[in-house]
Amino acid sequence: MKCRFVKEIFHNRDNGFCIFVYHTEEEGVPEAAKDPYYKGGGCQFTATGTGLPESEAVETELSGKWVNSKYGLQLQVESYEEILPQTKEGIKGYLSSGMIKGIGPKLAELIVERFGTRTFDVLDHYPDSLLEIKGITRKKLDSILLSYQGSHAMRDLAAYLTPFKVTPKKIRKIYEEFGTDALDTVKNQPFSLCKISGFGFLTVDEIAKANKGKPDDPMRIEGCILYCMEQEMQEGHLYQDKQQFQKKVYGQLNAGYDREAVTEMAVYKVLYQMVKEKRMYYETGALYPAHMYGYECGAAKKLASLLLAGQEEQDITFLLAEAQEELGISLSPKQEEGVRKAFRHPVSIITGGPGTGKTTVQRVLLYVNEKLGGGSVLLTAPTGRASRRMAESTGWPDAMTMHSALGLTSDEDSEEIEGTLEAGFIIADEFTMSDMRLSYIFFAHIRAGSRLVLVGDVDQLPSVGPGNVFRELVQCGVIPVTVLDRIFRQAEGSRIIANAKRMLENNAALDYGAGFAFIPADSAAEAAKKVQELYRVSVDAFGMDKVQVLTPYRKKGEASVDALNEKLWEMMNPKEEWKPEIRSGRRTFRMGDRIIHNKNKNEISNGDIGYIKNIYVDENGTELAELEFSDGRRVEYGSDELEMVEHAYATTVHKSQGSEYPMVILPWLPMFYKMLRRNILYTAVTRAGVQVAIIGSKRAVCTAIRNTECDRRNTRLGERVIREYNRLLEEKEKQPENGGYRQEVINL
């Protein structure tokens, strides 16, 4: 319908979301949507959308659907088109509205007086004619045209792309990339958008189909290849079988067509070219993205060189006894073995479940290293929560994230970092969480001669990012490994520890009772209701920081993260008139919300949990949220930056890795069938320090314990470490003077 802007109710300048009031003379506006207080001709109504027109000087054609909201019936705009005025007065009003920089009321009057209703035609096709008007110089005309063409191009681009759900931020990116040719490029070369960060293949493909683009366009095939490989990496794979991958791409490219639109040969040709240009790597049946191939090969080479650094073995028998006496502890034979291996080999691994004494071993390692004069120490872990737990448990004050240690301020930082980690003794805890990229950067910056100890629980879930680094290194046979399998006296009474051990032993007869409760629920809806009830009672008793809801699925069903967060949010921090709110994309946040950071950014780490302390508008009119995390760390985020944040009343089991909560509430249902695996249940249960409450089905618990299928991830890191180790060892053996150095060659 044809409308004209009236006023702004809300406008987020960062992401473009707005709530505006429009006036229309047309019929068709539902009575419930009309402003009852407006008494003039026609009617006024409220519209929501992104980047909507806000000039009273221009009439707009809005298209969308009427949607009920808590504020009443509103038009949810799906597309719009601005209608340029046709009368002299209308054109004069448009030119003087401020939409075109360099034209004020007086100049607008002179232009319309000279060109009348032909003004827009002159601006579009004969712009030099404006030089005839007094006061318009060549420089001023260039400025006017830049503004006019830019705003015109942006409006046309927005009008065209809005139906495809392209955000204003991405529209700006397109315009910055292609300028005034942006719309023409989008229509005629849509797959050029794949070059711009943030544009997915499916969105671009939809735009291309709307413009009758060629289905076998090489740029479309390349975009699909990158999209399919990104899917593989999201599943944790570093590579995919070439034949299987080629079939996947072929199927995706032909989806939605009645007949074959793209041949297998066309896919092969583009893949071949990408391999030739080293944007993909092919190796004995496997296709790698170039960067993942580099990470895997680079990590293997560096680890092999660290393993053969040839450090002097040190006798620590006396220091082991001294450490136990000084620290008031008694080490098991396996714990002693772990300490000895750490000082016998340049690289070693210690793995074990909860309660097996990994922290105790770390305290002894630090003690012995100090007594030996082993130089500076670095304690590190992949996340902020894990590094802070490490500092608290070892008593070592300077534990830090791997990102901080390496000088990476965000997940997007380049891996090309100058310098090395100067520490002579490095302990990396919770290494199960380290993906291939982070592991490569970490290993690459350890200086020769440093002593490295990797610590983790190999039975937990692998990293969220691609790769299965810790498991590959444990199983490769080159790196000395100590498996801690004894539960110590202080943990023997814990049902959590005992039941975790039963799970690993394939024993589904769990011991339920104090500290490990089971609450039956027959459906997701019933489980969600019981989660809410227990959460409120638990938070009232222990405090919100001590209670965490974990669930396997993010989006599926009423017991998913998104659904539970919505319910728990409204229950624990309900809407109040005095509580300010801020929108970021589809999410709304309000003051007092519990939130989790989902990226590494400056001093805030992926997985850090905090609260929104305040929401306000600064002196520049920018809406900001003040977030506070542990240790008093505070940041101020605009709506765009809040995309790195989500509510944290409930979170996924995967997201909880490296964290520990006094109490964990875990919905566990048959509907989670794809996630009913031992390592997911084990990881969830072992996040709890004091109490676990499983809500759902004992049959689903039993299914998970019996299902030993782990995340099978395509990676060859272990093989590469063995090959590189053997290759370097053979080179060393050939050297005329190698100091009698001998190591056993490992067979693949």
C-alpha positions, 0 to 999 in steps of 0.5 A: 500500500502507498504510505508516507512516514509520520514518526519514529517509535524506535530505531536501532541505527546499528542494525537498522531495525525500526518501528515507524508510524505511517499514514495511508489513504488506501483501504485494506488496513485492519481495524485492529491495526489503525491508531484509534487516536488519529482523527484525520483523513485516511489512517495511521498504523505501525510498521516494523522492519529493517532500513525502512524509509523515514522521509516525509518527502517521499511516498512509499509502497510497503508490502508485508503481512499483518502480525500480532505482537504484544504491542498490537497488530503491526505491519511486518514489512517484507519489501518496499519501494520509494515513489519519487514525487511527480509534482513541482512541490513534491520534487522541491520538498524531496530535494530540500529534505536533506536526503541529498547532501549539498542541496538546501531549500533555496537551491532546490527551488532554483533547480525545480524552477529551471527543470520542473517535473523533468528534475529527476530525469536531468539528475539521472541522465543529464546531470551536467545541465545543473551547472547552468544554475547559479551556485553549482560548481563542478565540485559541488555538482560532483558532491550532489551526484555522489549523494543522489546516486548513492542514496538512490542506489542504496534505496534500490538495493535495499528494496530489491534485497529485503525480500531475501532477508538481507540485513541493512548491514550486509546491504551496506557491505554490498554497496561498499564493495560494488558502489553504484553498480551494486544492484546491476552486479547483484542481478547479473553476477549474484555469485560475486556476493560470495566474495563478501564476508557473511553471505551464505550460498543458499541466500545468494543462490536464491537471488540468482534463481530469481534473476534466472542465473545459469545453474552451471555458472562456475561461480555458483559451483564454487560457492556451493563447494565452499558452502558444503565444505563449511558444513563439513567443518561445522561437523568437526571434519578437517577433510572429506572423502573426495567422491562423497564430497563431490556427490554432496555438491552435485546433489546440492546444486541440482536440488529444486530442479526437475532435471539435471542442471549441473553435471558431475563433470562441471563440478569436477572441473571447478574442484580441479581448478580450486585444487590447482590454485591451492584453495583446496588440497587433495591427498590420497582420496581426501579433500581439505580446505587449504587452511585446514590442511595447513593447520594439520600439517603445520601442527604435526611438523612442530610437534615432531620437532618438539618431541625430538628437541633432545632435552636432558633427562632429570632425576626427580625422585627426591623432589617427588618425595619432597613435594608430597611432604611440602604440599601435604599430599600422597601421589598414586603410582600413576600420578608419579608416572605422569610427573616423571614423564613430564620431566623425562620428555619434552612433550607429554600428556596426562588424561583422566576423568573427574576426581582422578587427581589431574590438578594434584599432578599439576601442583606437583609439576609446578613445585618440581619445576621451580625447584629445578630452576626450570624457568618461566611458567605458562599455565593456559587453557582454551577458555577463560572459565577453564583458565580461571579454574586452573588458577584457583585449583593450582594456586598459580595466579597467572593462568590465562587463555591460549588466545591471551597467551598468543596475543589473539584478541579475537577468533578472527585474528590472523594466525601469523603472530610474531614472536614465540611463547617464551615460557620454558615450562608450559601446562595446557589444561582442558586441551580436549577443547582445543580445535585444529586452528588454535592448536596449530597456532599454539604449537607453532609459537612454542620455542624449541627447548620448552617443556610441554604438558597437555592435560585433559579428559579424553572421554569428553566431547571433542572441540566445538571447532574442527578437529579432534586434536587431543584424542589424536595425540593420545592415540598416536603412540608417539607422545608419552601418555599417562592415564589417571584411573584411580578415584581419590578418597575425597571424591569416592563419596560423590555419586557424580564421580562414581556414576561418571566412572560407571558410564565409562565402564558401560554400566547403566545401573547408575546410583541415584540419590543425594547429589545425583537425582532423577526426575521422570518426565514423559515429554519435552513439554513436561520436562521443560515445565519441571526444569523451570520449577527446579531452576527457580527453587535451586536459584532461590536456594543457591544463587543463579551463578551456581545453577546451570541448565544444560541440554543437547539441542539448541533449537529442537523442541521445548527442552532445547536451549532456545525454548528453555532460555525463553521460558527461564528468561521471562520467569527470572527476569520478567519485563518491567516498565523500569527495565530498559531493553535493547534488540540485537537481530532477533534477540531482545535483552533487558537489564539484569539478564544472565548472558554468555559470550560466544566468541573470543573478543579482547579480554572476554573469552568464548564461554564467559558468563556474566550479566547485563548491568545497564542499558542506556543511550550515550551522548551520541544517541547510540544505544549501549548495553553494559556487560559485567563478567567475573573478576569485575571485567566490564564491556560496553556493546552496541546492538551489533556487538551483542550478536556475540552474546546470548541468554545463559539460563540454559546452554548446550552441553558442547558450550559447557566444556571447560566449565564447572557448576555446583549444580547442573539440571539436565533434560534427557529425553528419547527425542534427543535420539541423535545426541544420545551418546555416552560422551555427551551425557558424560560431559554434561554430568561431569560439569557438575561439582556437587549436584546433578538433576536429570529430568526425563527418561531412564531409558534415554540415559541407558541408550546414551551409556550403551552408545559408544559412538563418538564424534567420528571426525575426519582428521589425519593429525595422528598419522602426520605426527608419526610420519613427521617424527619418523622422518625427523628421526631418520634425518637425525640418525644420518647426522655424523654426530648426533650424540648417540641419540636414539629413539624407536621408529613408530610404525603406522 
